[in-house]
Amino acid sequence: MLDRSGGAVALSAGLVYRALHRLERNRLVRRPAGSRGYRLTPGGERVLRSRTREFEAHVRAVRAVLPGGGVTSGAGAAADRAGRARGSGPPRSDRTPR
């Protein structure tokens, strides 16, 4: 995670596995037989889309109160417009979390 986040997110293995086991108990992820990775279930995909929309709404609200009214041009604005155009949901993926 440290590499994927550019050094911004450092999680211990214990924390990650406890979270994965909780997600598995709640049927949001599953571990296919013979696999070392986990996959989102359809319910997990719905929850992820919903939480992503909530998070993006919070980000837009924070940007709106920042000096200058938030992002109005450049890459950040383009990404925000692209998110709204696609419905603010995360892209579908068959990748497993690492």
C-alpha positions in Angstrom: 0.0 0.0 0.0 2.8 2.3 0.7 4.0 2.1 -2.9 0.6 2.4 -4.4 -0.3 5.5 -2.3 3.0 7.3 -3.0 4.0 6.8 0.6 0.8 8.4 2.0 -0.8 5.3 3.4 1.1 2.9 5.7 -0.9 0.1 7.1 0.3 -2.9 9.2 -0.4 -6.4 7.8 -2.4 -7.1 11.0 -4.7 -4.2 10.4 -5.2 -5.1 6.7 -6.0 -8.8 7.5 -8.4 -7.9 10.3 -10.2 -5.5 7.9 -10.3 -8.2 5.2 -11.7 -10.8 7.6 -14.4 -8.3 8.7 -15.3 -7.6 5.1 -15.4 -11.3 4.4 -17.7 -11.9 7.4 -20.0 -9.1 6.1 -19.9 -10.8 2.6 -18.4 -7.7 0.9 -15.3 -9.6 -0.3 -14.5 -13.3 -0.9 -11.4 -15.3 -1.4 -11.8 -17.7 -4.3 -10.7 -21.3 -3.7 -7.0 -21.7 -4.3 -6.4 -18.0 -4.4 -4.3 -15.8 -2.1 -6.2 -12.7 -3.1 -9.7 -11.3 -2.3 -12.4 -10.1 -4.7 -15.3 -7.8 -4.2 -18.7 -9.4 -4.1 -21.6 -7.7 -5.9 -22.7 -6.3 -2.6 -19.1 -5.1 -1.9 -19.2 -3.3 -5.3 -22.4 -1.6 -4.4 -21.0 -0.5 -1.0 -17.8 0.7 -2.6 -19.7 2.8 -5.2 -21.9 4.3 -2.5 -19.0 5.1 -0.2 -17.0 6.5 -3.1 -19.9 8.9 -4.0 -20.1 10.0 -0.3 -16.4 10.6 -0.2 -16.4 12.6 -3.4 -19.3 14.7 -2.1 -17.2 15.5 1.0 -14.2 16.4 -1.2 -16.3 18.7 -3.3 -17.7 20.4 -0.2 -14.2 20.9 1.2 -13.0 22.3 -2.1 -16.0 24.7 -2.2 -15.0 26.3 1.1 -11.3 26.6 0.3 -9.9 30.0 -0.7 -10.6 30.6 -4.4 -13.7 28.4 -4.4 -11.9 25.1 -4.9 -10.6 23.6 -8.1 -11.9 25.4 -11.2 -9.2 24.6 -13.8 -6.4 22.2 -14.4 -6.1 18.4 -13.8 -8.1 18.5 -10.6 -11.1 20.1 -12.3 -10.9 17.7 -15.2 -10.8 14.8 -12.9 -13.8 16.2 -11.0 -15.8 16.7 -14.2 -14.9 13.2 -15.4 -16.1 11.8 -12.1 -19.4 13.5 -12.4 -19.8 12.4 -16.0 -19.3 8.7 -15.1 -21.7 9.0 -12.1 -18.9 9.3 -9.5 -18.7 5.6 -9.1 -15.4 3.7 -9.1 -14.4 1.9 -12.3 -15.3 -1.8 -12.3 -12.3 -4.0 -11.9 -11.5 -7.7 -11.4 -8.2 -6.8 -9.7 -7.7 -8.2 -6.2 -6.6 -5.9 -3.4 -2.9 -6.4 -2.5 
